[in-house]
Amino acid sequence: MLTTIFLDNDGVLADTEKYYFEASRYIAQKYGYEMTKEKYLEFFLRTNGGFRPVGKQLGWSEEKLASVRAERDAVYAEYLRTREITLPGVAEGLEKLSKQFDLCVVTSSPRRCFDIIHDRTGFMRFFRRVVDEEQVTNHKPHPEPYLTALAAMNVLPGNGLAIEDSERGLRSATGAGLRCIVVPRELTKDQDFSKAIAVKETFLEAVEVIERINN
């Protein structure tokens, strides 16, 4: 029986992934590195490299890498406060899901950024738990974030289902034994989603799949 829905945040609940790309590209250019879309997809949305491959190429120390990340996060936070982040149908879909299931967010976002997003959306009322980057050692695509979420919700993988928007997130969810529906965005639409049980264009379409499974 399906009891728990696990939700990625960026790209699933809010239209924020493009701003993370923009902030990362802006800061990379500041230090003389051209962060193309292809490099961003590889470093941030397929693997867990992030800025580390950039730092390796440019000879950054760990302290410099941390400083650059903090600069990027500050720019990103400002985008989150000032730009449009709403995705159509998400509020309606969460309303439907929350009446039937426990909801847990599994995100790689820094908690500070996550809170900025949902201070604006008002979605926190729907979530029983949030597992963020600070609660795990290994980030997506490693299964640890979803294994941590399963333990936090005290639920077996067979009783849960994840909604993701990227190959990286899909690999994390399925690696933890969860079924996963993918709702790709512009940055992720060409990735490999062959392990998903469904690939849908909108959040509401994903909700419809879940409702059919539960009937």
C-alpha positions in Angstrom: 0.0 0.0 0.0 1.3 3.4 -0.9 1.5 5.6 2.2 4.3 8.2 1.6 5.3 10.5 -1.3 8.9 11.7 -1.4 9.4 15.0 -3.3 12.4 16.6 -4.8 12.3 20.4 -4.3 14.1 22.3 -7.1 12.4 21.7 -10.4 9.5 19.7 -8.8 8.0 22.0 -6.2 9.5 25.3 -7.4 10.9 26.6 -10.7 14.4 27.3 -9.2 16.9 25.0 -11.0 17.4 27.6 -13.8 18.4 30.2 -11.2 20.9 27.9 -9.6 22.4 27.4 -13.1 22.4 31.1 -13.7 24.0 31.9 -10.3 26.6 29.1 -10.8 27.4 30.4 -14.3 27.7 34.0 -13.1 30.2 33.1 -10.3 32.2 30.7 -12.6 32.6 33.5 -15.1 33.8 35.8 -12.4 36.7 33.5 -11.9 37.4 33.0 -15.6 35.5 29.7 -16.1 32.9 29.3 -18.8 30.1 27.2 -17.2 28.2 26.0 -20.3 24.8 24.3 -20.0 26.5 21.0 -20.9 29.1 21.3 -18.1 26.4 22.4 -15.6 24.3 19.3 -16.5 27.3 17.0 -16.0 28.6 18.6 -12.8 25.3 19.4 -11.1 22.5 17.4 -12.5 24.1 14.0 -13.5 26.8 13.7 -10.9 27.6 15.3 -7.5 30.6 17.2 -8.8 29.2 20.7 -8.4 32.0 23.3 -8.4 34.7 20.7 -7.5 35.7 20.0 -11.1 36.0 23.7 -11.7 38.1 24.1 -8.7 40.3 21.2 -9.6 40.9 22.8 -13.1 41.6 26.2 -11.6 43.8 25.0 -8.7 41.5 26.1 -5.9 42.2 25.1 -2.3 39.3 23.6 -0.2 39.0 27.0 1.4 38.7 28.8 -1.9 36.1 26.2 -3.1 34.0 26.8 0.0 34.3 30.6 -0.5 33.2 30.4 -4.2 30.2 28.2 -3.2 29.2 30.7 -0.6 29.4 33.5 -3.2 27.2 31.4 -5.5 24.7 30.7 -2.7 24.4 34.4 -1.9 23.6 35.2 -5.6 21.2 32.3 -5.8 19.4 33.4 -2.6 18.8 36.8 -4.0 17.3 35.3 -7.2 15.0 33.2 -5.0 13.8 36.3 -3.2 13.2 38.4 -6.3 12.2 36.2 -9.2 9.2 34.1 -10.2 9.5 30.6 -8.8 5.9 29.3 -9.1 5.2 26.1 -11.1 1.7 25.6 -12.4 -0.4 23.0 -10.6 2.0 22.3 -7.7 -0.2 23.9 -5.0 -3.2 22.0 -6.2 -1.3 18.8 -6.5 0.1 19.0 -3.0 -3.3 19.7 -1.7 -4.6 16.5 -3.2 -1.6 14.4 -2.2 -1.6 15.7 1.4 -5.1 14.4 1.9 -4.0 10.8 1.1 -0.3 10.5 1.9 2.4 11.6 4.2 4.8 14.0 2.3 8.5 14.2 2.7 10.9 16.5 0.8 14.3 15.1 -0.1 16.4 18.0 -1.4 20.1 18.9 -2.1 19.3 22.5 -1.4 21.0 24.4 1.4 18.4 24.7 4.1 18.7 28.5 4.0 17.7 28.5 0.3 14.9 25.9 0.9 13.4 28.2 3.6 13.5 31.2 1.3 11.6 29.3 -1.4 8.9 28.0 0.9 8.5 31.2 2.9 7.2 32.4 -0.5 5.2 29.4 -1.6 3.6 28.6 1.8 4.1 24.8 1.1 5.7 23.9 4.4 2.2 23.1 5.8 2.1 20.1 3.5 5.3 18.4 4.6 5.8 16.0 7.5 9.6 16.0 7.1 12.3 17.6 5.1 15.7 15.9 4.5 18.2 18.5 3.3 21.9 18.4 2.4 23.0 18.9 5.9 21.5 15.6 7.1 23.4 13.4 4.8 27.1 12.7 3.9 26.5 11.5 0.3 24.3 13.5 -1.9 22.2 12.5 -4.9 22.8 10.4 -7.1 23.9 8.4 -4.1 20.8 6.7 -2.4 21.7 8.0 1.0 19.3 11.0 0.9 16.3 8.7 0.2 17.5 6.0 2.6 17.6 8.7 5.2 14.2 9.9 4.3 12.7 6.4 4.4 14.2 5.9 7.9 12.9 9.3 9.0 9.4 8.5 7.8 9.6 4.9 9.1 8.4 3.5 5.8 9.5 0.6 3.6 10.5 1.4 0.0 7.5 -0.5 -1.4 5.1 1.8 0.5 6.7 5.0 -0.9 7.1 6.7 -4.3 9.3 9.6 -5.3 8.8 12.5 -7.7 12.0 13.8 -9.3 13.0 16.0 -12.2 16.5 14.8 -13.0 18.5 11.7 -13.8 20.6 12.3 -10.7 17.5 12.4 -8.5 16.0 9.3 -10.2 19.1 7.3 -9.6 19.1 8.3 -5.9 15.5 7.3 -5.5 15.6 4.0 -7.3 18.9 3.2 -5.6 17.0 3.3 -2.3 14.4 0.9 -3.7 11.7 3.5 -4.5 9.5 3.8 -7.5 10.0 7.2 -9.2 8.0 9.4 -11.5 10.0 12.1 -13.3 8.7 15.5 -14.3 11.6 17.0 -16.4 12.3 20.6 -16.8 14.1 22.4 -19.6 17.5 21.7 -18.2 16.9 18.0 -17.7 14.5 16.9 -20.4 17.1 15.1 -22.5 18.5 12.9 -19.6 18.0 9.2 -19.2 14.8 8.4 -17.4 14.5 4.7 -18.4 14.3 3.6 -14.7 11.3 5.8 -14.0 7.8 4.3 -13.8 6.4 7.3 -15.7 7.7 10.5 -17.2 5.2 13.4 -17.2 5.1 17.0 -18.3 3.4 18.5 -15.2 3.2 17.9 -11.5 -0.6 17.4 -11.7 0.0 14.6 -14.3 2.3 12.9 -11.8 -0.3 13.2 -9.1 -2.8 11.5 -11.5 -0.4 8.6 -11.9 -0.1 8.3 -8.1 -3.9 8.3 -7.7 -4.2 5.5 -10.2 -1.6 3.4 -8.4 -3.4 3.9 -5.1 -6.8 2.9 -6.5 
